[in-house]
Amino acid sequence: MVKIMSFNLLCAGQGENAWQNRVGLVVNSIRKNEPDMFGLQEAHKEWMEEITAAFPDYSYIGVGREDGKDKGEFSPIFYRKDQFEVQKSETFWLSQTPKMPSKGWDAACDRICTYGIFLHKKSDITFVHYNTHLDHIGLTAQQEGAKLIIRMADENKQLPSIITGDFNVTPHSIPYNIITQNGFIDARDGSGETSYTFHAFDNPQENAAHSTIDYIFVNDKCKVKYFKVITDKEQGRYPSDHYPVMAELSLHS
């Protein structure tokens, strides 16, 4: 069994929701839910430093999207060091030049996907985990980014495969269908979970609030034991403008 979480941290925020004021809330949410692995989105260098310091039992893979080092947002994958061994890791850009920092198609921002091939030490099963954040503006970039992730995933389709992320699209959109019509299912399917994932701190001025845009997708070598949207508040406050999502998976070689 592997517990997987995906969590968009919100890189900035304002007032009491400024990122510096939410670090403790984010850390407590992750700690409370005890994921074995978690993919983050909007994690700039300072977020990475805070999360790394808070979770010494985890290591991570991933780089900043602006320079392939530490500049700009990461889409990292954190994993328990005692449970997993990284066999390969890479970050590629969702663009026409995926091997170098770049902006693709009509995207507003550089967008990336980080993935790792991991050995689950207890079961001796090797699997692959992709973590991404699709563009929030460019419709072509969303579609082509999803296609590129699927092409990359096809290279490892013999392995149990997981895709986590903020896709900035709702179910039944074209990018969602690109994923689910090419060997992956939404872990939410059949769970009975009805909660949306983007709440915008319940700001009624945010047009996209109360929408489902964060996902855990798996291929047929992963069996979903449960899926949930984590809607907890702490002292009346949300950790981020997104709810984290979590699934427990059984992996099969």
Long-range contacts (C-beta under 8 A, 24 or more apart in sequence): 1-225, 1-248, 1-249, 1-250, 2-36, 2-37, 2-120, 2-127, 2-248, 2-249, 2-250, 2-251, 3-33, 3-34, 3-35, 3-36, 3-37, 3-246, 3-247, 3-248, 3-249, 4-35, 4-36, 4-37, 4-38, 4-39, 4-129, 4-162, 4-164, 4-216, 4-246, 4-247, 4-248, 4-249, 5-30, 5-33, 5-35, 5-37, 5-38, 5-39, 5-164, 5-230, 5-244, 5-245, 5-246, 6-38, 6-39, 6-40, 6-41, 6-131, 6-164, 6-165, 6-166, 6-214, 6-215, 6-216, 6-244, 6-245, 6-246, 7-38, 7-39, 7-40, 7-41, 7-240, 7-242, 7-244, 7-245, 8-40, 8-41, 8-42, 8-133, 8-166, 8-214, 8-240, 8-241, 8-242, 9-40, 9-41, 9-42, 9-43, 9-47, 9-239, 9-240, 10-42, 10-240, 10-241, 10-242, 11-42, 11-43, 11-44, 11-47, 11-73, 13-241, 16-237, 17-201, 17-238, 17-241, 19-46, 19-47, 22-237, 22-239, 22-240, 23-50, 25-234, 25-237, 25-238, 25-239, 25-240, 26-51, 26-239, 26-240, 27-51, 27-54, 27-55, 28-234, 28-239, 29-230, 29-232, 29-234, 29-239, 29-244, 30-54, 30-55, 30-244, 31-55, 32-232, 33-230, 33-244, 33-246, 35-246, 36-79, 36-80, 36-83, 36-84, 37-77, 37-78, 37-79, 37-80, 37-84, 37-118, 37-129, 38-77, 38-78, 38-244, 39-75, 39-76, 39-77, 39-78, 39-114, 39-129, 39-131, 39-164, 39-165, 40-74, 40-75, 40-76, 40-78, 40-131, 41-73, 41-75, 41-131, 41-132, 41-133, 41-165, 41-166, 42-73, 42-133, 42-166, 43-73, 43-74, 43-75, 43-76, 44-72, 44-73, 44-74, 45-70, 45-71, 45-74, 47-74, 48-74, 48-76, 51-78, 57-81, 57-82, 59-86, 61-86, 61-89, 61-114, 61-116, 62-89, 62-91, 62-114, 62-131, 63-91, 63-112, 63-114, 65-93, 65-101, 65-109, 65-110, 65-111, 65-112, 66-101, 66-110, 67-101, 68-100, 68-101, 72-110, 73-133, 74-114, 75-112, 75-113, 75-114, 75-131, 75-132, 75-133, 75-165, 76-114, 76-131, 77-114, 77-115, 77-116, 77-129, 77-131, 79-116, 79-118, 82-121, 83-120, 83-121, 83-122, 84-118, 84-119, 84-120, 84-121, 85-118, 85-119, 85-121, 86-116, 86-117, 86-118, 87-116, 87-117, 87-118, 87-119, 87-126, 88-116, 88-117, 89-114, 89-115, 89-116, 89-117, 90-114, 90-115, 90-116, 91-115, 92-148, 92-152, 94-132, 94-134, 94-135, 94-141, 94-144, 94-145, 94-148, 94-149, 98-148, 104-135, 104-138, 104-141, 104-144, 104-145, 105-138, 105-140, 105-141, 105-144, 106-135, 106-137, 106-138, 106-139, 106-140, 106-141, 107-135, 107-137, 107-138, 107-141, 107-145, 108-135, 108-136, 108-137, 108-138, 109-135, 109-136, 111-135, 111-141, 111-145, 113-145, 113-148, 113-149, 113-152, 113-165, 115-152, 117-156, 117-159, 120-251, 123-251, 125-160, 125-251, 125-252, 125-253, 126-159, 126-253, 127-159, 127-160, 127-161, 127-162, 127-221, 127-222, 127-251, 128-153, 128-156, 128-159, 128-160, 128-161, 128-162, 129-161, 129-162, 129-163, 129-164, 130-161, 130-162, 130-163, 130-164, 130-165, 131-163, 131-164, 131-165, 132-163, 132-164, 132-165, 132-166, 132-167, 133-165, 133-166, 133-167, 133-168, 134-165, 134-166, 134-167, 134-168, 134-169, 134-175, 135-168, 136-168, 139-174, 142-167, 142-168, 142-169, 142-173, 142-174, 142-175, 143-174, 143-175, 143-178, 145-175, 146-175, 146-176, 146-178, 146-179, 147-178, 149-179, 150-178, 150-179, 150-182, 150-183, 153-183, 153-184, 153-219, 154-182, 154-183, 157-183, 157-219, 159-221, 160-218, 160-219, 160-221, 160-222, 160-249, 160-251, 160-252, 160-253, 161-218, 161-219, 161-221, 161-222, 162-216, 162-217, 162-218, 162-222, 162-249, 163-215, 163-216, 163-217, 163-218, 164-215, 164-216, 164-217, 165-214, 165-215, 166-213, 166-214, 166-242, 167-213, 167-214, 167-215, 168-213, 169-213, 170-211, 170-212, 170-213, 171-212, 176-215, 179-215, 179-217, 180-217, 183-219, 183-220, 184-217, 184-218, 184-219, 185-217, 185-218, 185-219, 185-220, 185-224, 186-215, 186-216, 186-217, 187-215, 187-216, 187-217, 187-218, 187-224, 187-227, 187-247, 187-249, 188-212, 188-215, 188-216, 188-227, 188-245, 190-224, 191-224, 191-226, 191-227, 191-228, 193-227, 193-228, 193-229, 195-229, 195-231, 195-243, 196-229, 196-243, 197-229, 197-242, 197-243, 197-245, 198-241, 198-242, 198-243, 199-238, 199-241, 199-242, 199-243, 200-241, 201-238, 201-241, 213-242, 214-242, 214-243, 214-244, 214-245, 215-245, 216-245, 216-246, 216-247, 218-247, 218-249, 221-251, 221-252, 221-253, 222-249, 222-250, 222-251, 222-252, 223-249, 223-250, 223-252, 224-248, 224-249, 225-249, 225-250
